[in-house]
Amino acid sequence: MDPHLLRTFVAVLDHRSFSGAAVALGYTQSAVSQHIAALEADLGARLVERRPVAPTPAGARLLEHAPALLLRLDAARADVARIRHTDASRLTLACSPLACGPAVAGALSRLRGASPILDLEVRVLGRDAVIGQVLTGRADAALVDGVAAPSDPLPLPDLGPAVPLAAGEEPLAVLFPDDHPLARRRSVRLTDLAQARWIDAPDAAVPLDRLRAVCRTDGFLPRIRHRGTDVHGLAALAAAGHGLVALPLPLATTLPGAAVRVGEPRLVHRTELLHPATPTEPASRLVALLTT
């Protein structure tokens, strides 16, 4: 399967348009049509309905595999490029919003203190984007967060040559409005809140699908959706009564509203550090600072 054809296929369905995919990829519309026809011939199945543009059942199945396949190809290319060239004077760190806390800031301060000329860039992105950054070589290391049982690793996708390491665990909390009936509790059970109103904020809080998974329930339905990495704006919505959010307890106590610790099930907010199998020198030093 030609990866160039696969990228065109994904672009067509992302844009729901052959012409839109052509503009995004820098191809002519005729070339895009030829790519799709060639991929369909290769797989022996019609993949894209033309009017309107939509995946066929076979195309929908291929679309489930395509992002991971393309990411692994990009990761392989980046891994080879690292062997040819590394920059010991630069560190690019990608972080999900809840992973970039005081411990990370302190480690970066110590790193800069030991290397004053270090060119440091910190990128705060959504969780999936953070993982993609380190796998494709756009970041030298990444910090990603999630919810797990104590000492359990995060349920991350196939990372290929990337190495995950524990960087910290914190108690988990739910952020309530100050006037909520549960706002003065010492702890809450997540399962008791499955039918409450929630804010769906997959990048700025614990994703609701993760809460459904750990509580084994179909609840935790969103009242509103929040898209982006602005944790303080999200907290303002929660404090105003638009819905509940789950956050690490130390952070939640600094935000508007009432932070109540999650007592059951036994869960922690966990941060993991991802880096290539052959990290750069600055990334290696950051690993040592965050994992010792």
C-alpha positions in Angstrom: 0.0 0.0 0.0 1.6 3.3 -1.2 1.7 5.8 1.8 1.3 8.7 -0.6 -2.0 7.2 -1.8 -3.0 6.6 1.8 -2.3 10.3 2.8 -4.4 11.4 -0.1 -7.3 9.1 1.0 -7.2 10.6 4.5 -7.1 14.1 3.2 -10.1 13.6 1.0 -12.2 12.3 3.9 -10.9 14.9 6.3 -12.0 17.7 3.9 -15.0 15.7 2.5 -13.9 17.1 -0.8 -11.5 16.1 -3.6 -10.8 19.8 -4.4 -10.2 20.6 -0.7 -7.7 17.7 -0.5 -6.0 18.9 -3.6 -5.5 22.4 -2.2 -4.2 21.0 1.2 -1.8 18.6 -0.5 -0.6 20.8 -3.3 -1.9 18.5 -6.0 -4.3 19.0 -8.9 -7.8 17.6 -8.4 -7.2 15.2 -11.2 -4.1 13.8 -9.4 -6.2 13.3 -6.2 -8.8 11.4 -8.2 -6.1 9.2 -9.7 -4.6 8.5 -6.2 -8.0 7.4 -4.9 -8.6 5.2 -8.0 -5.2 3.6 -7.7 -5.7 2.9 -3.9 -9.1 1.3 -4.7 -7.5 -0.8 -7.4 -4.7 -1.9 -5.1 -7.2 -3.0 -2.3 -9.8 -4.3 -4.7 -12.6 -2.3 -3.0 -14.4 1.0 -3.5 -13.3 3.3 -0.6 -14.9 6.7 -1.3 -18.4 7.7 -2.4 -18.1 10.6 -4.7 -21.4 12.5 -4.3 -21.4 13.4 -1.5 -17.8 12.5 -0.6 -18.0 10.0 2.2 -16.3 6.7 3.1 -17.8 3.4 2.0 -17.9 0.6 4.6 -14.5 -0.5 3.3 -13.2 3.0 3.4 -14.4 3.5 7.0 -12.5 0.4 8.0 -9.3 1.6 6.3 -9.7 5.0 7.9 -9.5 3.3 11.3 -6.0 2.0 10.4 -4.7 4.9 8.3 -3.6 7.5 11.0 -1.6 4.9 13.0 0.1 3.6 9.8 1.0 7.0 8.7 2.3 8.0 12.1 4.5 4.9 12.3 6.0 5.8 8.9 6.7 9.4 10.0 8.2 8.0 13.3 10.6 5.7 11.3 11.7 8.6 9.2 12.3 10.8 12.2 14.2 8.0 14.0 16.6 7.7 11.1 17.0 11.5 10.9 18.0 11.6 14.6 20.9 9.3 14.0 22.2 11.6 11.2 21.7 14.8 13.1 21.1 15.9 16.7 21.4 19.4 18.2 22.9 19.4 21.7 22.1 23.1 22.1 18.3 22.9 21.7 15.4 21.2 23.5 11.8 21.1 22.3 9.4 19.8 24.8 5.8 19.0 24.0 3.3 18.8 26.9 -0.3 18.2 27.4 -1.8 21.0 29.5 -2.2 19.0 32.7 1.3 17.5 32.4 3.1 20.9 32.5 3.1 21.5 36.3 5.5 22.9 38.9 7.7 19.8 38.9 8.3 20.2 35.2 8.9 23.9 35.5 11.4 23.2 38.3 13.2 20.6 36.2 13.5 23.0 33.3 14.9 25.7 35.6 17.6 23.3 36.8 18.3 22.3 33.2 18.7 25.9 32.1 20.8 26.7 35.2 23.3 24.0 34.1 23.1 25.0 30.4 22.5 28.8 30.2 22.8 28.8 26.4 20.2 26.1 25.9 17.6 27.1 23.3 14.4 25.8 25.0 10.9 25.6 23.5 7.8 24.3 25.3 4.7 23.5 23.3 1.4 22.9 25.0 -0.9 20.8 22.9 -3.6 18.2 23.1 -2.6 14.7 24.2 -2.7 13.1 20.7 -0.7 15.9 19.2 1.9 15.6 22.0 2.5 12.0 21.2 2.7 12.7 17.5 5.3 15.4 18.1 7.8 13.1 19.8 7.1 10.2 17.4 7.7 12.3 14.3 10.8 14.1 15.6 9.2 17.5 16.0 9.8 17.4 19.7 12.8 15.9 21.6 10.7 14.8 24.5 7.0 14.9 25.5 5.0 14.8 28.7 1.5 13.4 28.5 -1.0 12.9 31.3 -3.9 10.6 32.0 -5.8 8.6 34.7 -4.8 5.2 35.8 -4.7 3.0 38.9 -1.7 3.7 41.2 1.6 2.6 39.6 -0.2 1.4 36.4 1.1 2.8 33.1 -1.1 5.0 31.0 -3.1 3.3 28.2 -1.0 4.9 25.4 -1.1 3.8 21.7 1.7 1.9 20.1 4.8 4.1 20.5 7.2 2.2 18.3 10.8 3.2 19.3 9.6 5.9 21.8 10.2 5.1 25.5 7.6 6.0 28.2 8.8 6.7 31.8 6.8 7.6 34.9 7.3 11.3 35.8 4.8 11.7 38.6 1.4 10.7 40.2 -1.1 13.0 41.9 -4.5 12.5 43.5 -7.5 13.1 41.2 -10.3 15.6 42.0 -13.6 16.7 40.6 -14.2 20.5 40.3 -17.6 21.6 41.5 -19.3 25.0 41.7 -19.0 26.5 45.2 -22.8 26.1 45.8 -23.0 22.4 44.6 -24.4 20.0 47.3 -21.2 18.0 47.2 -18.7 20.9 47.2 -18.0 20.5 50.9 -17.4 16.7 50.9 -13.9 15.4 51.7 -14.1 12.9 48.9 -16.5 11.6 46.2 -17.1 8.4 44.3 -16.9 8.8 40.6 -19.6 6.3 40.0 -22.1 8.4 42.0 -21.5 11.2 39.5 -22.0 9.2 36.3 -25.4 10.8 35.7 -24.2 14.4 36.6 -23.7 17.1 34.0 -20.1 17.2 32.7 -18.0 19.3 30.4 -16.4 17.4 27.6 -12.8 18.8 27.5 -10.6 16.0 26.2 -7.4 18.1 26.1 -7.8 20.4 29.1 -9.2 17.8 31.6 -9.5 14.1 32.0 -11.4 12.9 28.9 -14.9 11.6 29.7 -14.4 8.5 27.7 -11.6 7.6 30.1 -13.9 8.1 33.1 -16.5 5.8 31.4 -13.8 3.2 30.9 -12.4 3.2 34.5 -16.0 3.3 36.0 -17.3 0.8 33.5 -20.5 2.8 32.8 -22.1 4.5 29.9 -22.6 7.7 31.9 -20.5 10.9 32.1 -22.3 12.5 29.3 -21.4 16.1 28.4 -23.6 19.1 28.8 -21.3 21.3 26.8 -18.1 20.7 24.8 -14.8 22.6 25.4 -12.2 22.4 22.7 -8.7 23.6 23.4 -6.0 23.6 26.1 -7.2 26.6 28.3 -7.5 25.0 31.7 -8.4 28.3 33.5 -11.2 29.0 31.0 -12.5 25.5 31.5 -12.4 26.0 35.3 -14.4 29.2 35.0 -17.1 27.3 33.1 -17.2 24.5 35.8 -17.3 27.1 38.6 -20.3 28.8 36.9 -22.2 25.5 36.9 -21.9 24.5 33.2 -20.7 21.0 34.2 -18.1 19.0 36.2 -14.5 18.3 35.2 -11.9 15.9 36.6 -8.5 17.4 37.2 -5.3 16.7 39.2 -6.0 17.7 42.8 -3.0 20.1 43.3 -4.1 22.1 40.2 -7.8 22.0 41.0 -7.3 23.6 44.4 -5.8 26.7 42.7 -8.7 27.2 40.4 -12.2 28.7 40.8 -14.7 26.4 42.3 -14.5 23.6 44.9 -12.0 20.8 44.4 -13.1 17.5 46.0 -10.8 14.5 45.9 -11.9 11.3 44.2 -12.0 8.5 46.8 -13.3 5.6 44.7 -12.3 4.0 42.4 -8.6 4.2 43.4 -7.2 6.4 40.7 -4.3 8.8 40.2 -3.6 11.5 37.7 -0.4 10.2 36.1 2.2 12.0 34.0 4.6 10.1 31.7 7.7 11.3 29.9 8.1 10.0 26.3 11.4 10.2 24.5 13.0 8.5 21.5 15.1 5.4 22.0 18.2 7.6 21.3 17.4 10.9 22.9 19.4 14.1 22.4 21.8 15.2 25.2 19.4 17.8 26.6 16.5 15.4 26.5 18.6 12.8 28.4 19.4 15.4 31.1 15.7 16.3 31.4 14.8 12.6 31.7 17.3 12.3 34.6 15.8 15.4 36.4 12.2 14.2 36.1 12.7 10.5 36.9 15.1 10.7 39.9 
